[in-house]
Amino acid sequence: MNRNELVELLAEEMLFEVVASKIEEVDQIPRMLERIGYLDNEEEAISLINHCEIDLDSLEIIQFTVENGKIIIEFEIPLFGVSAFHDSQGILKVTASATGKCSIPDIDVFDWDEAFDWENGVWRDDFDEGIIEIIELQYTGESCDDWRAIGWMQQK
């Protein structure tokens, strides 16, 4: 497997899942809200959130480079939405775009052919996604809907 094939293969599924899981982490919500100045009681809203769900359609590879035995992959997510909940009650809906970088071991350092089942076209069950390290993640174009306000208006 060459580097181009590896990066393309990773982008189709594994990298997509790893990045989506990272964005879906509750601790990413405050980072997404940093530049939004219109949210009332932001700290209270954040303190209520105990899980998030992401709506993400695509991840695009911008480029990749090889540095010190690692492949550094630059990616972009054009648009996604993250719904933040307290149990089953919606708290916030954040919409944004993202850019980032991740690193994986280079083909000279790691046997990627052992990690992928070429016969069936799937990653092997014992493949450790932790081998994909997100080293940079930045959010842009953030906006937020406060579902608490919608609930409050409906009670009136």
HELIX and SHEET records of a PDB file:
HELIX    1   1 ARG A    3  GLU A   12  1                                  10    
HELIX    2   2 MET A   14  ILE A   23  1                                  10    
HELIX    3   3 VAL A   26  GLN A   28  5                                   3    
HELIX    4   4 ILE A   29  LEU A   33  1                                   5    
HELIX    5   5 GLU A   42  LEU A   48  1                                   7    
HELIX    6   6 TRP A  112  ALA A  115  1                                   4    
HELIX    7   7 GLU A  129  ILE A  131  5                                   3    
HELIX    8   8 TRP A  147  GLN A  155  1                                   9    
SHEET    1   A 3 HIS A  51  LEU A  56  0                                        
SHEET    2   A 3 LYS A  70  HIS A  86 -1                                        
SHEET    3   A 3 GLU A  60  GLU A  67 -1                                        
SHEET    1   B 4 HIS A  51  LEU A  56  0                                        
SHEET    2   B 4 LYS A  70  HIS A  86 -1                                        
SHEET    3   B 4 GLN A  89  PRO A 105 -1                                        
SHEET    4   B 4 GLU A 133  ASP A 146 -1                                        
SHEET    1   C 2 PHE A 116  ASP A 117  0                                        
SHEET    2   C 2 VAL A 122  TRP A 123 -1                                        
END                                                                             
